[in-house]
Amino acid sequence: MFKKGLGLVSVVVLALSLGACKSSKKVEDSGTGSGMETSSPQIDSTPLSFDAAGSDSGRIAGLNTIYFDYDKSTLSASAKKTLAANANWIKSQKTNIQIEGHCDARGSIEYNLSLGERRAQSVKAYLVSLGVASNRLSVISYGKEKPIENGDSESAYAKNRRANFVPLQ
């Protein structure tokens, strides 16, 4: 019992620690702004069209989200086809990409962080096999912490079992 509690406390402390590591830049006050800090990365979007504030979730033309079956990190034939198109897009750009692994709400925090990591690593390995340079890809797992759709329906669960892409500077 003590080991389970200690493990859970360790994961919570780790998650809070990682959240505290966010860097932030101060926005210069031009006299009309509020001078508030922001943690949005400054990304040169000249040849790209995407939401610079975060993950693609289908918003980056040329990159599509990859979906997974329940409790799986293996790529379906459909996912491989989508990744082939994503690989061509990534190779044609100069930006690095972070692959985010996500899970649905079922399962423990620890398990879903691990599953999200396996999903992101699976996507990365396949992209590398298609000729994308490994050093241009990084992975992160959010487990069940960043659902794209809240709810306890199978439809919501399916949308949250995903790997998506974030352009990096």
C-alpha positions in Angstrom: 0.0 0.0 0.0 2.8 2.4 0.9 4.7 1.7 -2.4 1.5 2.5 -4.4 1.0 5.7 -2.6 4.7 6.7 -2.9 4.5 5.9 -6.7 1.5 8.1 -7.2 3.0 10.9 -5.2 6.2 10.6 -7.2 4.3 10.9 -10.5 2.3 13.9 -9.3 5.5 15.6 -8.1 7.2 14.9 -11.4 4.2 16.3 -13.4 4.2 19.4 -11.3 7.9 19.8 -11.7 7.7 19.5 -15.4 4.9 22.1 -15.5 7.0 24.5 -13.5 9.8 24.2 -16.1 8.0 26.2 -18.7 9.9 29.2 -19.9 8.1 32.4 -20.4 8.9 35.6 -22.3 7.8 39.0 -21.3 5.8 40.7 -24.0 7.1 44.3 -24.4 4.6 46.9 -23.5 3.9 49.2 -26.5 1.6 51.4 -24.4 -1.5 49.6 -25.5 -0.8 46.1 -24.2 -1.0 44.7 -20.7 2.6 43.7 -20.4 1.6 40.2 -19.4 3.9 37.2 -19.7 3.3 34.5 -22.3 4.7 31.0 -22.7 3.8 30.7 -26.4 6.9 29.9 -28.5 7.9 32.4 -31.1 7.8 30.4 -34.3 8.7 31.7 -37.8 5.6 30.7 -39.7 6.6 32.1 -43.1 6.2 28.9 -45.2 3.9 27.3 -42.7 0.3 27.8 -41.7 -0.4 26.6 -38.2 -1.5 27.7 -34.8 1.7 28.7 -33.2 0.2 28.4 -29.7 0.2 24.6 -29.7 -0.4 21.2 -31.1 -1.9 20.5 -34.5 -5.1 18.7 -33.7 -5.8 18.9 -37.4 -4.9 22.6 -37.8 -1.6 22.3 -39.7 -2.1 21.9 -43.4 0.1 19.0 -44.4 0.2 17.2 -41.0 -2.6 14.9 -39.8 -3.2 13.5 -36.3 -2.7 9.7 -35.9 -5.3 7.7 -34.0 -4.8 4.5 -32.1 -7.0 1.6 -31.0 -7.8 1.2 -27.3 -4.7 0.3 -25.2 -2.5 0.0 -28.3 0.6 1.8 -29.6 0.9 -0.1 -32.9 0.2 1.7 -36.1 -2.7 0.7 -38.3 -2.5 0.5 -42.1 -4.5 3.8 -42.2 -2.1 5.4 -39.7 0.9 4.3 -41.8 -0.6 5.9 -44.9 -1.2 9.1 -43.0 2.3 9.1 -41.7 3.7 8.6 -45.2 2.0 11.9 -46.2 3.2 13.6 -43.0 6.8 12.4 -43.6 6.8 14.0 -47.1 5.5 17.3 -45.5 8.1 17.2 -42.7 10.9 16.5 -45.1 9.9 19.5 -47.2 10.0 21.9 -44.3 12.9 23.3 -42.2 11.2 23.1 -38.9 11.6 20.4 -36.2 8.6 18.6 -34.9 7.5 17.4 -31.5 5.3 14.4 -31.5 2.7 14.4 -28.6 1.3 11.1 -27.4 -2.1 11.1 -25.8 -4.6 8.7 -24.2 -8.2 8.5 -23.3 -9.4 9.0 -19.7 -9.4 5.3 -18.8 -6.4 3.9 -16.9 -4.0 5.3 -14.3 -1.9 8.4 -14.7 1.3 6.3 -14.7 0.0 3.8 -17.3 -1.3 6.5 -19.6 1.9 8.5 -19.5 3.7 5.3 -20.5 1.2 4.4 -23.2 1.4 8.0 -24.6 5.2 7.7 -24.7 5.0 4.4 -26.6 2.5 5.9 -29.1 4.8 8.9 -29.7 7.8 6.7 -30.1 6.0 4.4 -32.5 5.1 7.4 -34.7 8.7 8.7 -34.5 10.2 5.3 -35.4 7.9 5.0 -38.5 8.7 8.6 -39.6 12.4 7.8 -39.3 12.0 4.6 -41.3 10.4 6.8 -44.1 13.5 9.1 -44.2 12.8 11.8 -41.7 16.0 12.7 -39.8 15.7 11.4 -36.2 17.2 14.6 -34.8 14.3 16.7 -36.2 11.8 14.7 -34.1 11.2 14.8 -30.4 8.5 13.1 -28.3 6.5 13.9 -25.3 3.6 12.1 -23.5 0.7 13.9 -22.0 -1.1 10.6 -21.1 -4.7 11.6 -20.4 -4.0 15.1 -19.3 -4.8 17.0 -22.5 -8.0 15.5 -24.0 -9.2 17.0 -27.2 -12.7 16.0 -26.4 -14.1 15.7 -22.9 -16.6 13.0 -22.1 -17.1 9.4 -21.3 -18.4 8.2 -24.7 -16.5 5.9 -27.0 -16.5 8.7 -29.6 -14.6 11.0 -27.1 -12.3 8.2 -26.1 -11.4 7.5 -29.7 -10.6 11.1 -30.5 -8.3 11.3 -27.4 -6.2 8.2 -28.3 -3.8 10.0 -30.6 -0.4 11.3 -31.5 -0.2 14.8 -32.9 2.5 17.2 -34.1 3.8 20.5 -32.9 6.3 22.5 -35.0 9.3 23.7 -33.0 11.7 26.6 -33.7 
